[in-house]
Amino acid sequence: MNTGFLKGHVVEIAIRRARLPDVGALVALTKPFGAEGIMIPLSIGDTLERIRSFLVACLPDGTIAGCVAVDATWDLLVEIRSLAVEKARHGAGIGRMLMEAALADAREFGAKEAFTLTYVPDFFSRFGFETVNRDTLPHKVWLVCVKCPKFPDCGEVAMKLRFEEAEARPGVPHS
């Protein structure tokens, strides 16, 4: 259990692996961000295919307040994808909790590196991610990018985290 600060109250937030009954909530959670053009919204089919890669942040009443996916992409590399926190819950630390859980999951999975494509590089830099040239990412990544209406000029920043290097840097959270 983690604690977050919502509407002036400290609440317990559980981070757990997503389950099949969560699919609708994940699709609904990402829909507003897709409408704003800041992430590719999840479809029911895509979410079902990737459900085991998702972690969710749950409030005490079971409401899903956030999600993140850790997808294996190439060799010992994972992608941190679909990070979303319900807008009414921004600022409560849920994004941080999800990232810490996702990075711990990636390490436990055996990954040596993680990458993300983001419009919010400052958030990811807090976890040790550094900006990289998009051309250094595996070509498999572009299979998802071509589904985006902004492709190929989306403006997302490619970032990568090398776990061993990040753990050696002071101030970078790690599990």
C-alpha angles and dihedrals in degrees: 000000000000129000127234134181113239125172091341095310132102110236134183114247120194120207111205142155113276120253133206094262088059095065095094092047092050092050091048092046094055097039097086091050090050090050089054090050095239097115139012105262116235119249120211090246095049091046092050091050092050101032094118091058094058129096119194134202111224129196119220091267091055096256112148107234099174146000143197133182129216107202124185107230112163137357105312095347127108131187121226102216143166096024106174135157122191106261094235088058099050113129095030095104095253094124090052091049091050093048093049090050092046093051091047089050091050092051092047088050088058100253118154095191140025130197137188139186109222149164089208105061094159090064093053094043088064087068095049100267115147129200114259136179110271090228089069091067121092115269089239087076092069091062086076096038094058088064090063118095089221094057125158097012102042100134095224114150117235112224133178136195123201104200098212093049093046093051090055092054118089116237096025111120116231138164 
